[in-house]
């Protein structure tokens, strides 16, 4: 017999028919990867001011890290710190996913729209998974430091040329490169498996962190070659963006963030609320217009 208590429980715990269906993972092809990058670039061109504003902290952070490394003579950590952007990137791009999602629906997104991700029903799960990625990043830095010390000891490098000579021209340096890259690959693989589509899925379908991680793992297992190729593309673009004192990350990070949203659309079968792609109602704001598009009133005649 029903009681007021059982009625309250029924309201709090919906039956199985009301639960969100598990995401369906699809096969993708290598030809899909250039397409998602192209779409990411199109999104970046359409909202460059917002994308750059959202990601400007990363090149700034890179420069700060670079100065810190020089000041405290911990040059061996410069490359691991730069590589760590790949571990934190999926969480850092939350606002970019929202911009791409709104453009996909035919809207003209604004900077405030990017911040609206903080009001998403699954924001707690997103921050929880973000904390997991940050922990992975900290562990990676600690392991990279331990690898360097085990090979070269605690003696600091005297300068950048001295450090480069030790790493590139000695047997110990080549050991460091091989072991460091091998261990870094493991960390990158773990990050890829748990986050390749996790954050877009939580934003789009309000999935829990556990369900999102499960879906990402299934995406990698179903498309191992293509996901490995995507990981290599991300790593290569991050290296390119990091070379000029990390300034290139102001372009690379938003493009990759937008592209990740479109990769998610390729990999995960759309839910019932998905709306097909529609062109934005207004014209594009191209990257060549930046920073003029920050001050639209200056164009008025």
Order of alpha helices (4+ residues) and beta strands (2+ residues): alpha-alpha-alpha-alpha-alpha-alpha-alpha-alpha-alpha-alpha-alpha-alpha-alpha-alpha
